[in-house]
Amino acid sequence: MRQSQLFTRTSKEMPKDEVSVNASLLMRAGFVDKLFAGVYTLLPLGLRVMTKIENIVRAQMNAALGQEVLMPALHPRDNWDATARWDAMDVLFKLKDSADKEYALGATHEEIITPLAQKFLISYQDLPRSIYQIQTKFRNEPRAKSGLLRGREFRMKDLYSFHADEADLDQYYETMKGVYFQVFKQVGLGGITHITFASGGAFSKYSHEFQTITSAGEDTIYVCAACQVAVNREIISELKSVCPECGGTELLEHRAIEVGNIFKLGTRFSGAFDFRYTDERGALRPVVMGCYGIGITRLLGAIVEVHHDGRGIVWPAAVAPMSVHLVSLAREAADVRQADEIYGALARAGIEVLYDDRQAVRAGEKFADSDLFGLPLRVVVSAKTLESQSVELKRRGREEAILAPIGNLLTAVTQELAG
């Protein structure tokens, strides 16, 4: 992608109405644009990041035998009346059509997935099954703030599992804990994301959140020094400051961002829709359910909160919009042609490249933009480097740069990206 062809541009100024690091950097870099509080447009580079996050999540859900669907965002009131949540859930966006029929925009999808699965999961031989989607959600959030961390419109992965009994649910629930840790490791949040005991609300005694430690977090968690399991502040007094996992008493306080959660729903929703299956003896039994969510756009914001410095974003390689930022300082026609050839060679090798081919922009501005973008590797082509038939390679987040011969460029770039 040629940077001269991007319809977006960077900004030197911090957005006046944003205090969060994630929104400020993403807006300055031209990754997102704010429409109003809690609602953002994903611009070309930001959409590439979100797509990569979604594909990492998708691969892990598929590995856990999840089957992907895409459910409607517009829900009839009847489904929400069936679970008694039309009035109980205060974040629903509600609307009426021309016939005065009432609907809600999907804040969550238990009311839709349960009767959907009921049509197909009839016998014990159909269980267990896991169904998921990656979709836009809508919540009338009264405190939309912190950029992408708390929005009114946002992307989310929600998976629902269906089981014949609690024991089977328990087994799958434990499997999903490991799957979630793989997701967070791959997107660059491994080691600082902790499974966290939280209130189960109406569904069970406890649910589990996945909380990423960062000073920008809205939540307070207490991490066990012995086993690294955490407890949410809302239930810490109930547990008397003792780790529910190992019994440890050294719990360390941290600020954190919730990036995922899992619930044992039991028969809360299957009961509301009379969703039962036929067991081996021909008897009807209630289907037992679980729910597993990951906030995709929230995860994008959390990655920026964790991975940035004073100059801009520092993307983990797996989610960076491009792997290489090729910055051309060439002015002479022959040098420009050689920079173009380098761009073509990298692209043909399957390397994702953002090529800063802008002619009327000074070197300092190009380097500032490159740091703001935060791509893993910067490759600089200039008259000086071309004199020795070389280019300059510099990894984002490192101060030192190296020179690599143009004839060995693909090997050098591959090694730097791998390192």
Summary of the structure (lengths in Angstrom):
residues: 419
radius of gyration: 24.7
end to end distance: 23.9
largest distance: 82.5
contacts: 1384
relative contact order: 0.13
helix: 33%
strand: 31%
